[in-house]
Every structure is written in C-alpha cells, then in structure tokens.
C-alpha cells in the first residue's frame, strides 16, 4: 500500500519529529489560491503514489494565487503513470542549498532493514548507485539492536555535511524509528534538503506500507492510495475475486496464490507471457463461471492453463465448477489442464468425459502446450 506525499509527510514523518515544509492539501483551484495566499510563493505538486511527477508536468512553482490557480487547473485531472490526479499539495517554496537522499527499506537479501544515505539527493538513486556505488552509504540493521544516533553518525562518518551534520544524524535515527513504528516496506526522503537558513527539511517522501501489517495501521491503511484498475479488475473486485490483468496471451486459472504465481513463472520460463493473475482457491471455486469469463474477456488471451493442486481442497470439486462454467460459456480457445492432489482421479475423469480433454500428467507439459498454442 502506497501513500501520496502529503499523507506520508503528515502521518509518518511529522509524528516522528522530522521537519517538513508547511503545506495544504487542495482539491480545487480556489483552495490552492487560498493556500498560496496563506504561505506565499509555493510549489503545486500532483498527489499520486508514484515518482517522476516533475518530468510528467505534475509539479509547478507558483508565486501568486493566480499562478497557483492556473497550475492547479493544469495538474488536476492529469494521468501520471496510470494514476489520475485528484488533489495537489500546495507547499511553501524552499531555498535549497544542498540535497541529500535518505531511506529505510526492507532488504530481502539480508532479510533485515537497510538504511541508505547519499549526499547526491534529488537524482534517480538507482543511477547514482550504478554509476558511483561509493556515493551511497548502506547500513544493514539488526532489528533487535535498532538504529541509534550513534549508528547514524557511523553511517555518515567522513562525509562533508558541514553544519547540517547533527541534523542529518538525528533525522536518520528518527527515520528508522518511523519505519519500524509504521510497519513500512519503504520510507524514503528525496530530497532531504539543507535550506538557505541551515535547516534540514524533508521536501518529498515515499512510503509503502507492508500489506500484511495493515490491520495494525488502520490510519495509514485508510490513507493509502488506490491502485489504478482496469475494467476487468473492477469487475473481479465487485465479485470478490483476486484478479490482476496483464499484457500476456496465456490465461491462468489456479487454486491458491502460490500455485497461481508458480504457474505464471512457468509460463514465463517456457517463453510465454501470462495474461492474468487469478486464483479460485477456497470458496472462490464457487465463482468459477465469473472467473472464467474474466479470463476470456481479456482480448489478448489465446490459450488457457487450468492448474489445480489440492491437499485439503478437493480438486474434483474445483474441476466441477470449471467444467460447468466451460459448458455454459462455450469458449473456443484451447485449454490445458493439470490436476493433482485430493480427488484428482474424479477430477481427471470429469474433465475427460464432460469436455473431451485429457489433462496432462505434469504441470510443465500443460504450460508448454499453452505457450505453444498462444504463439
């Protein structure tokens, strides 16, 4: 779950004591004009949970209320990386002397938090890391020990931070505390700016909440931005199905998220492109007709893999749902079954007798056949 900049600053950075500019969330041009009158020269920023807003034209400087009005009128309604802009952050302009980069993220390689800092903020940090690895300081954190001001001081030791040194050390320690307290996967400040008056302020913020911790963070979860959805994804959500539309040509029906992901990986491994994520495990098997219709409604689908593997779940019950759906919808595209686990003999016989299709003994063979048929 991702928060837009304004929510991340207000709900995560500010409570942690990390300085942020004065600003107002505005949803109309008149509100933006009022905000500009209140704070003076300002920056009008599109509030969408994605980067590259400046390059997309979603960030504009306004020195007067009329300019703030015009900027807001231009930005509202824009589409940036698939997100429609419905609000802007009107924030006081900052006199920037230097720009740093600071972040804490979940490092999957070490399975621990990772604190990052660079004196080259305001740039694409991936490019900085690739071109000049030594410009990005890293500290893997023992969660039991935490990350103190002493640890932060050690991370930036030897860097020429000037009078900002103490503030940077304090902010890094506070950033780690905020990361832990908010159950974040990513908490990033870019730029962390030194202003003309010497203050160090977070001018931007990216925040990603660990989905599995949403129940512990109701305020953050409620503030999370919704991901842009296709028409098929909206149909699936209204039916209570977990469906993600992709740009491939091999449709996927499987039970359980893990098996679905494995099937998608196998499709890619054998040179194909999965067209969707859609699992019909648990009670979702009762919605087989809706699920099958969703997959078939994707115009790019040219073949289908049905992959069932049951331990507690019975594959014959799941197969019955898909067979009934197939008989109702009567699709003409080729379908390839792989069925294993509890009730597999009954399930295989059902598919063979009702649809005239012979399931494959191995998932790999079903996937290969589907990939070949989609070419």
C-alpha positions, 0 to 999 in steps of 0.5 A, a space after each residue: 500500500 502506497 501513500 501520496 506525499 502529503 499523507 506520508 509527510 503528515 502521518 509518518 514523518 511529522 509524528 516522528 519529529 522530522 521537519 517538513 515544509 508547511 503545506 495544504 492539501 487542495 482539491 480545487 483551484 480556489 483552495 490552492 489560491 487560498 493556500 498560496 495566499 496563506 504561505 506565499 510563493 509555493 510549489 503545486 505538486 500532483 498527489 499520486 503514489 508514484 515518482 517522476 511527477 516533475 518530468 510528467 508536468 505534475 509539479 509547478 512553482 507558483 508565486 501568486 494565487 493566480 499562478 497557483 490557480 492556473 497550475 492547479 487547473 493544469 495538474 488536476 485531472 492529469 494521468 501520471 503513470 496510470 494514476 489520475 490526479 485528484 488533489 495537489 499539495 500546495 507547499 511553501 517554496 524552499 531555498 535549497 542549498 544542498 540535497 541529500 537522499 535518505 531511506 529505510 527499506 526492507 532488504 530481502 537479501 539480508 532479510 533485515 532493514 537497510 538504511 541508505 544515505 547519499 549526499 547526491 539527493 534529488 537524482 534517480 538513486 538507482 543511477 547514482 548507485 550504478 554509476 558511483 556505488 561509493 556515493 551511497 552509504 548502506 547500513 544493514 540493521 539488526 532489528 533487535 539492536 535498532 538504529 541509534 544516533 550513534 549508528 547514524 553518525 557511523 553511517 555518515 562518518 567522513 562525509 562533508 555535511 558541514 553544519 547540517 551534520 547533527 541534523 542529518 544524524 538525528 533525522 536518520 535515527 528518527 527515520 528508522 524509528 518511523 519505519 519500524 513504528 509504521 510497519 513500512 516496506 519503504 520510507 524514503 526522503 528525496 530530497 532531504 534538503 539543507 535550506 538557505 537558513 541551515 535547516 534540514 527539511 524533508 521536501 518529498 517522501 515515499 512510503 509503502 506500507 507492508 500489506 500484511 501489517 495493515 490491520 495494525 495501521 488502520 490510519 495509514 491503511 485508510 490513507 493509502 492510495 488506490 491502485 489504478 484498475 482496469 475494467 476487468 479488475 473492477 469487475 473481479 473486485 465487485 465479485 470478490 475475486 483476486 484478479 490482476 490483468 496483464 499484457 500476456 496471451 496465456 490465461 491462468 486459472 489456479 487454486 491458491 496464490 502460490 500455485 497461481 504465481 508458480 504457474 505464471 513463472 512457468 509460463 514465463 520460463 517456457 517463453 510465454 507471457 501470462 495474461 492474468 493473475 487469478 486464483 479460485 482457491 477456497 470458496 472462490 471455486 464457487 465463482 468459477 463461471 465469473 472467473 472464467 469469463 474474466 479470463 476470456 474477456 481479456 482480448 489478448 488471451 489465446 490459450 488457457 492453463 487450468 492448474 489445480 493442486 489440492 491437499 485439503 481442497 478437493 480438486 474434483 470439486 474445483 474441476 466441477 465448477 470449471 467444467 460447468 462454467 466451460 459448458 455454459 460459456 462455450 469458449 473456443 480457445 484451447 485449454 490445458 489442464 493439470 490436476 493433482 492432489 485430493 480427488 484428482 482421479 474424479 477430477 481427471 475423469 470429469 474433465 475427460 468425459 464432460 469436455 473431451 480433454 485429457 489433462 496432462 500428467 505434469 504441470 510443465 507439459 500443460 504450460 508448454 502446450 499453452 505457450 505453444 498454442 498462444 504463439 
